[in-house]
Amino acid sequence: MIKRMVQSDKEGTKVNNPPFGAVANPIRAMVAEHQNEGDRFEKIDELSNHYQIPEDACATYFTTIKGLQDFEKDLHRHIHLENNILFPKATELETRLAAGN
């Protein structure tokens, strides 16, 4: 939907109303999902003793913990980009398009 709104803005055309209503509706759902995933990774961080690898850990253990830690960093970056940049801009664009600007 965001891609359609951007294209509509570039072309000066009207966007059809999506079945989910305002773009804020799926955004709310995605923000809730982001919060849930953040909570899960807080628990993983806690259970893994903040991704500490024991001295006697095997290569598989090391690889697993390192992979989880890298995934969490990527997840936080993804969540930041969507929650703080993409979603506000999409909401602003939808408002502007609805106003006919």
C-alpha positions as CSV (number, residue, x, y, z in Angstrom):
1,M,0.0,0.0,0.0
2,I,2.8,2.4,0.8
3,K,4.4,1.8,-2.6
4,R,1.0,2.5,-4.2
5,M,0.7,5.7,-2.2
6,V,4.2,6.8,-3.3
7,Q,3.4,6.1,-6.9
8,S,0.1,7.9,-6.7
9,D,1.9,10.9,-5.2
10,K,4.4,10.9,-8.0
11,E,1.8,10.5,-10.7
12,G,-0.8,12.8,-9.1
13,T,-3.4,10.0,-9.3
14,K,-5.9,8.8,-6.7
15,V,-5.3,5.8,-4.5
16,N,-8.2,3.3,-4.1
17,N,-9.2,2.8,-0.5
18,P,-7.6,-0.4,0.8
19,P,-9.8,-3.1,2.5
20,F,-8.0,-2.4,5.8
21,G,-9.1,1.2,5.9
22,A,-6.4,3.7,6.9
23,V,-2.7,2.7,6.7
24,A,-2.6,3.3,10.5
25,N,-4.6,0.0,11.0
26,P,-1.9,-2.4,9.7
27,I,0.8,-0.1,11.2
28,R,-0.7,-0.6,14.6
29,A,-0.6,-4.3,14.1
30,M,3.0,-4.3,13.0
31,V,4.0,-2.0,15.9
32,A,2.4,-4.5,18.3
33,E,4.3,-7.4,16.5
34,H,7.5,-5.4,16.9
35,Q,6.9,-5.0,20.6
36,N,6.2,-8.8,20.9
37,E,9.4,-9.7,19.1
38,G,11.3,-7.2,21.3
39,D,9.9,-8.8,24.4
40,R,10.9,-12.3,23.1
41,F,14.5,-11.1,22.5
42,E,14.7,-9.6,25.9
43,K,13.9,-13.0,27.3
44,I,16.5,-14.6,25.0
45,D,19.0,-12.1,26.2
46,E,18.2,-12.9,29.8
47,L,18.2,-16.7,29.3
48,S,21.6,-16.5,27.4
49,N,23.1,-14.3,30.2
50,H,23.4,-11.5,27.7
51,Y,24.8,-13.7,25.0
52,Q,27.7,-14.7,27.1
53,I,29.5,-17.7,25.6
54,P,31.1,-20.1,28.2
55,E,34.8,-20.8,27.7
56,D,34.1,-24.5,27.2
57,A,31.3,-23.9,24.6
58,C,31.4,-26.0,21.4
59,A,31.4,-24.4,18.0
60,T,27.7,-25.1,17.5
61,Y,26.9,-23.2,20.7
62,F,29.1,-20.3,19.7
63,T,27.6,-20.1,16.3
64,T,24.0,-20.3,17.7
65,I,24.6,-17.6,20.3
66,K,26.4,-15.3,17.8
67,G,23.6,-15.9,15.2
68,L,20.9,-14.9,17.8
69,Q,22.9,-11.8,18.8
70,D,23.3,-10.8,15.2
71,F,19.7,-11.4,14.4
72,E,18.6,-9.3,17.4
73,K,20.7,-6.4,16.2
74,D,19.2,-6.7,12.7
75,L,15.7,-6.9,14.2
76,H,16.2,-3.8,16.2
77,R,17.5,-1.9,13.1
78,H,14.4,-3.2,11.2
79,I,12.0,-2.1,13.9
80,H,13.7,1.3,14.2
81,L,13.5,2.0,10.5
82,E,9.8,1.0,10.3
83,N,8.5,2.5,13.6
84,N,10.5,5.7,13.4
85,I,10.9,6.5,9.7
86,L,8.7,4.4,7.4
87,F,5.4,4.4,9.4
88,P,5.4,8.1,10.2
89,K,6.1,9.0,6.6
90,A,3.5,6.6,5.3
91,T,0.9,8.1,7.7
92,E,1.9,11.6,6.7
93,L,1.7,10.7,3.0
94,E,-1.7,9.2,3.4
95,T,-3.0,12.3,5.2
96,R,-1.5,14.5,2.4
97,L,-3.0,12.4,-0.3
98,A,-6.4,12.4,1.4
99,A,-6.3,16.2,1.5
100,G,-5.6,16.3,-2.2
101,N,-2.1,17.7,-1.9
